[in-house]
């Protein structure tokens, strides 16, 4: 007797399986985009001396290559998220990744420093369109019970990006592929971005917010204008002899920010969709946390640029040696970040973050002592101790900070608050990069030649570290306004703010 067997796969189950595959493809695509953004931030610093040598860029141009990206990213971050909510996350993600890839090509083929700065600003603006959609697409694609696993995978990839960025930048610069010197650090984004664009069209599903907030373009313009009026004179003032217009511009930025506050209050009353939710600042822990994020960004902005210039111009090290020297720092940040969230903060609360600030100060003091003691003869292995101490301190702060800041924020405002936290940190970073003219280049004389220039950079590095230590001392004091203990989470629940924290702190899970 012949029996007929029917397939166990029905059209409905096949459709479910196909949809399941599509969402994991979509996850891989958005994770790759986040990886590309993070690597592009960290990869550039290590190549800056090579860019300066090849293009003849002034020191103010060098600052704008990094600060321009941070400023454009910060100014557009909240608006990028709202555009995705209104017009579709997939659409804005594709615009962002396409624009980011184009801007990377323009950076890689830049004919002069001015074109490179403009291309980096465009790159930051496109990242502001792309990155907020990553969070929203994950939320729209995966059910709540799967997000813990998804975020764990996401955190591991982001952590890899933070560690690999400087080393990859050093290798690409050192290899001088096709005689292009520093340019491959940008051109490497082209195949990745093109693949992400093509696959994103096919595999990412479109989604919109059911009740999206309206755009606040006036608010975004005022934020950008105020920061430009403050940052441009800071970066150019020293080279131009601190002209009167620079002081007037910086004073005028205060008036612009005052106008921004007045406009945001009016916008909140009129349609409830301001760029900055000013009512959040009535929450003491949030206001203190924003101050911590901003000043922490300032300190990091100063340190990382000055550190790169110190190693490669002051000490004359190659990009590869400088990149390898920073590996212990990256590893220490990752290890301490994981420990702080999983074991230390649940038990000791705010004291962990304050211990992190003091630990970073200790690392800076060790670094200042070593730089003075060993001078031009300092070795990479001698830098390992202060870098590990600093990395451990930074790891204790970056991973749990967002959660501490949001702990007393009403749930209905958590999305706006988390977006504002990351925006403020990027603005602080841009301000720190602008202040390098004052705290570093301001201590270096003009018209110096080697070896005078090398020694001046070594001395300027030590001088700058005292400023960073002062910033961290202020952060330690402001942290007393944070909640003593973290909020209690439901097991397995992960919200958007925590994922934002993951992407910006590179916390391994």
Beta strands, then each sheet from edge to edge (+ up, - down):
end
